[in-house]
């Protein structure tokens, strides 16, 4: 594992902050921060957490920084199917159910589908069976030529949106797995939109339906697993889609 000072420097560089800017925000001297980054000074546990919070380092990577500094992790990481998360996951599944007749999915940080409501089923009909075998990656499923891609009427626009969003996420989390996923999806056919998107949102137009998406995350997670969950919900982008899904 890399030295904690080296890791902190990488995060600071990723966030495009100078040593002076970070030291000012964290309330430490720039000289001390320099010593920490070069390994000349060993940061305390509190210092690592303070710098991590100012840098917006996710909980999982905060634990990695603590381990690199010789300290125990600060944030628990519960199993998805374990008792500690049962109540929260039950509530999240209630959200999925309550969103019907519109589609909604629960995903982890790598876009693996944890659960989905019944409204998702019609959207993934006709996809290759191997893409639907767990673990299902929803971005791969949407852009793969044997997945939803042939049914997406605005595939170049949607594909550009997905790749841009994934690139931003990979940068923010400094996650190699997301970088690998981005490289894979970028290699799929489908084209790219020319110029900037127009309108209010980038829609997903699949068959005769049109949606826009909303991403919801837990506001105050203290557990690593919970901090990496998100609900991706879709709402009708036009009256005809709403009427169709309500059976009108």
Buried (B, 14 or more C-beta within 10 A) or exposed (E): EEBBBBBBBEBBEBBEBEBEBBBBBBEBEBEBBBBBBEEEBBBEBEBBBBBBEBBEBBBBBBBBBBEBBEBEBBBEBBEBEEEEBEEBBEEBBEBBEEBEEBBBBBBBBBBBBBBBBEBBEEBBEEBEEEBEEEEBBBBBBBBBEBBBBEBBBBBEBBBBBBBBBBBEBBBBBBBEEBBEBBEBBBEBEBEEBEEEBEEEEBBBBBEEBBBBBBEBEBEEBEBBBBBBBBBBBBBBBBEEBBEBBEEE
